Amino acid sequence: MGARTILIIGGTSGIGAGIASAFAAQGDRVIVTGATDPEVESAREQLAVHAVHRLDVRDDEAVRQRVEGLGELDVVVNCAGIIRRTQELDPAVFAQTIDINLNGTMRVCAAARPGLKARSGCIINTASMLSFFGGALVPGYSASKGGVAQLTKSLAMAYAGDRIRVNAVAPGWIATPLTQALQDDEQRSAAIVARTPMGRWGTPADVAGPVLFLASPAAAFVTGVILPVDGGYLIA
């Protein structure tokens, strides 16, 4: 089997970058996108991938051109997302969060469908433990990630006739720039670790492994799954 073409949206840092590196290490042709020019330039220096492009997932036409322009695809991973603690209680910020995290995921999935159909490919979305319960300070993030979970299940059914599998991972507390403020808060970090049965923060590499599985032939009969990757946080 030759090198696969992997598109990772939001793959310039954090979980997305960890996933990009894992696919690249397997010899896959990995293309990643980032939201800003500095993110893109940094990723070009640090990630050993085929290409890095800037993409605003709020822009329908930009998404369509970038994704459709790649042609046939084997795997699409949706990792683009924002979180704005406390600010999301403002309806305007709430709407912005939904537009990136949820609507952006749908835009990419729709644009990627023809290319994935050609290769019987698959989609892996990024849900969250907040797909399962609420977050008082992050109503937009929580609502968007609940939506990603339901979108994943719905598209798994809608795209099955095209032989496209659609799954999601639901990361728990992963040490990335997105969670840096919580990592730096000794009291909050200690509470997170205390509740996590595995007794530590997760890493992007911890999430990459399940993504590689969901994208592999070993998961050929797996679709519509929301796979928690949280060290047991949800069951504690």
C-alpha positions as CSV (number, residue, x, y, z in Angstrom):
1,M,0.0,0.0,0.0
2,G,1.4,3.4,-1.0
3,A,1.5,6.5,1.0
4,R,-1.9,7.9,2.0
5,T,-2.9,11.5,1.7
6,I,-3.9,12.9,5.1
7,L,-5.4,16.3,5.7
8,I,-5.3,17.6,9.2
9,I,-7.3,20.8,9.8
10,G,-5.9,22.7,12.8
11,G,-2.7,20.7,12.6
12,T,-0.2,23.4,13.3
13,S,-0.1,23.0,17.1
14,G,-1.3,21.0,20.1
15,I,-3.3,17.8,19.5
16,G,-3.4,18.4,15.7
17,A,0.4,18.7,15.5
18,G,0.8,15.5,17.5
19,I,-1.5,13.7,15.1
20,A,0.3,15.1,12.1
21,S,3.6,13.9,13.4
22,A,2.3,10.5,14.0
23,F,0.9,10.1,10.5
24,A,4.1,11.5,9.0
25,A,6.2,9.0,11.0
26,Q,4.3,6.2,9.2
27,G,5.3,7.6,5.8
28,D,2.0,9.2,5.0
29,R,1.7,12.4,2.9
30,V,0.5,14.8,5.5
31,I,-1.0,18.3,4.7
32,V,-1.9,20.5,7.7
33,T,-3.7,23.8,8.0
34,G,-3.5,26.6,10.6
35,A,-5.6,29.7,11.2
36,T,-2.9,32.3,11.2
37,D,0.3,33.1,9.3
38,P,2.5,32.9,12.5
39,E,1.0,29.4,13.2
40,V,1.7,28.3,9.6
41,E,5.3,29.6,9.6
42,S,6.1,28.0,12.9
43,A,4.6,24.7,11.8
44,R,6.7,24.8,8.6
45,E,9.8,25.0,10.7
46,Q,8.9,22.4,13.3
47,L,6.7,19.8,11.6
48,A,8.1,17.2,9.1
49,V,5.0,17.2,6.9
50,H,4.4,17.6,3.2
51,A,2.7,21.0,3.3
52,V,1.3,23.6,5.6
53,H,-1.4,26.1,4.5
54,R,-3.4,28.9,6.1
55,L,-7.1,28.2,6.3
56,D,-10.0,30.0,8.1
57,V,-12.7,27.3,8.6
58,R,-15.3,30.1,8.8
59,D,-14.8,30.9,5.1
60,D,-17.0,28.6,3.1
61,E,-15.3,29.4,-0.2
62,A,-11.8,29.1,1.2
63,V,-12.6,25.7,2.7
64,R,-14.1,24.5,-0.5
65,Q,-11.2,25.6,-2.7
66,R,-8.5,24.3,-0.3
67,V,-10.0,20.9,0.4
68,E,-11.5,20.1,-3.0
69,G,-8.2,21.3,-4.5
70,L,-6.4,18.4,-2.9
71,G,-8.3,15.9,-5.0
72,E,-8.4,12.3,-3.6
73,L,-8.0,12.0,0.2
74,D,-7.5,9.0,2.4
75,V,-8.0,10.6,5.8
76,V,-9.4,14.0,7.1
77,V,-8.8,14.9,10.7
78,N,-10.7,17.9,12.1
79,C,-8.8,19.5,14.9
80,A,-9.5,23.2,14.4
81,G,-11.1,24.8,17.5
82,I,-11.1,27.6,20.0
83,I,-12.1,28.0,23.6
84,R,-12.8,31.4,25.3
85,R,-13.4,30.8,29.0
86,T,-16.0,33.1,30.5
87,Q,-16.2,35.1,27.3
88,E,-18.5,32.5,25.7
89,L,-21.4,33.6,28.0
90,D,-21.6,36.6,25.6
91,P,-23.9,35.5,22.7
92,A,-21.5,37.0,20.1
93,V,-18.5,35.0,21.4
94,F,-20.7,31.9,21.7
95,A,-21.7,32.2,18.1
96,Q,-18.0,32.6,17.0
97,T,-17.1,29.5,18.9
98,I,-19.9,27.5,17.3
99,D,-18.9,28.7,13.9
100,I,-15.3,27.5,14.2
101,N,-15.7,24.4,16.2
102,L,-18.9,22.9,14.8
103,N,-19.8,24.7,11.5
104,G,-16.1,24.6,10.5
105,T,-16.1,20.9,11.0
106,M,-19.1,20.5,8.8
107,R,-17.7,22.7,6.1
108,V,-14.6,20.6,5.9
109,C,-16.5,17.3,5.9
110,A,-18.8,18.4,3.1
111,A,-15.9,19.7,1.0
112,A,-13.9,16.5,1.6
113,R,-16.7,14.1,0.7
114,P,-15.9,13.7,-3.0
115,G,-12.2,13.2,-2.4
116,L,-12.8,10.7,0.3
117,K,-15.4,8.8,-1.7
118,A,-12.8,8.3,-4.4
119,R,-10.5,6.5,-1.9
120,S,-13.1,5.0,0.4
121,G,-11.5,7.2,3.0
122,C,-12.4,8.3,6.5
123,I,-13.0,11.3,8.8
124,I,-11.9,11.6,12.4
125,N,-13.4,14.6,14.2
126,T,-12.3,16.0,17.5
127,A,-15.1,15.9,20.1
128,S,-14.3,16.4,23.8
129,M,-15.3,15.1,27.3
130,L,-17.5,18.2,27.2
131,S,-19.5,16.5,24.5
132,F,-20.9,14.5,27.4
133,F,-21.3,17.1,30.2
134,G,-21.5,20.8,30.4
135,G,-19.0,23.5,31.3
136,A,-20.2,26.6,33.2
137,L,-17.5,28.9,31.8
138,V,-17.5,27.5,28.3
139,P,-21.1,27.1,27.0
140,G,-20.0,27.7,23.4
141,Y,-17.2,25.1,23.5
142,S,-19.4,22.6,25.3
143,A,-22.3,23.1,22.8
144,S,-20.0,22.9,19.8
145,K,-18.4,19.7,21.0
146,G,-21.8,18.2,21.8
147,G,-22.7,19.1,18.3
148,V,-19.5,17.5,16.9
149,A,-20.5,14.3,18.5
150,Q,-24.0,14.3,17.0
151,L,-22.6,15.5,13.6
152,T,-20.2,12.6,13.7
153,K,-22.9,10.0,14.2
154,S,-25.2,11.7,11.6
155,L,-22.5,11.8,8.9
156,A,-21.4,8.3,9.7
157,M,-24.9,7.3,8.4
158,A,-25.1,9.8,5.6
159,Y,-21.7,9.0,4.2
160,A,-21.8,5.2,4.6
161,G,-23.1,4.7,1.1
162,D,-19.9,6.4,-0.2
163,R,-17.8,3.9,1.9
164,I,-16.6,6.8,4.1
165,R,-16.3,6.1,7.8
166,V,-16.8,9.0,10.2
167,N,-15.6,8.7,13.8
168,A,-14.4,11.1,16.6
169,V,-12.0,11.1,19.5
170,A,-13.1,12.9,22.7
171,P,-9.9,14.0,24.4
172,G,-9.9,14.7,28.1
173,W,-7.3,17.0,29.8
174,I,-4.5,17.2,27.3
175,A,-1.4,19.3,27.9
176,T,-1.5,21.8,25.0
177,P,-1.4,25.6,24.5
178,L,-5.2,25.5,24.7
179,T,-5.1,24.3,28.3
180,Q,-1.9,26.1,29.4
181,A,-3.8,28.4,31.8
182,L,-5.2,25.4,33.7
183,Q,-1.8,23.7,33.7
184,D,-0.3,26.8,35.2
185,D,-3.0,26.9,38.0
186,E,-1.5,24.6,40.6
187,Q,-4.8,24.1,42.4
188,R,-6.8,23.4,39.3
189,S,-4.2,21.2,37.8
190,A,-4.0,19.1,41.0
191,A,-7.8,18.7,41.0
192,I,-7.7,17.5,37.4
193,V,-4.9,15.0,38.0
194,A,-6.6,13.8,41.2
195,R,-9.9,13.0,39.4
196,T,-8.1,11.3,36.5
197,P,-7.7,7.6,37.3
198,M,-4.5,7.4,35.3
199,G,-3.1,10.2,37.5
200,R,-1.7,12.6,34.9
201,W,-2.4,15.0,32.1
202,G,-2.6,13.5,28.7
203,T,-0.3,14.4,25.8
204,P,-1.0,14.9,22.1
205,A,0.7,11.6,21.4
206,D,-1.9,9.9,23.7
207,V,-4.6,11.2,21.3
208,A,-2.6,10.4,18.1
209,G,-2.6,6.6,18.8
210,P,-6.4,6.2,18.8
211,V,-6.6,8.4,15.7
212,L,-4.1,6.2,13.9
213,F,-6.3,3.2,14.8
214,L,-9.5,4.8,13.6
215,A,-7.8,5.7,10.3
216,S,-6.4,2.2,9.8
217,P,-7.8,-1.0,8.2
218,A,-8.0,-2.4,11.7
219,A,-11.1,-0.1,12.2
220,A,-12.7,-1.0,8.8
221,F,-16.0,-1.9,10.5
222,V,-16.0,1.1,13.0
223,T,-18.1,4.1,12.2
224,G,-20.1,6.6,14.2
225,V,-18.0,6.1,17.3
226,I,-17.1,8.8,19.9
227,L,-13.9,7.4,21.5
228,P,-13.0,9.0,24.9
229,V,-9.2,9.5,25.3
230,D,-9.1,10.9,28.8
231,G,-7.3,8.6,31.2
232,G,-10.6,7.6,32.7
233,Y,-11.8,11.1,33.6
234,L,-15.3,10.5,32.4
235,I,-15.8,7.4,34.5
236,A,-14.4,8.8,37.7
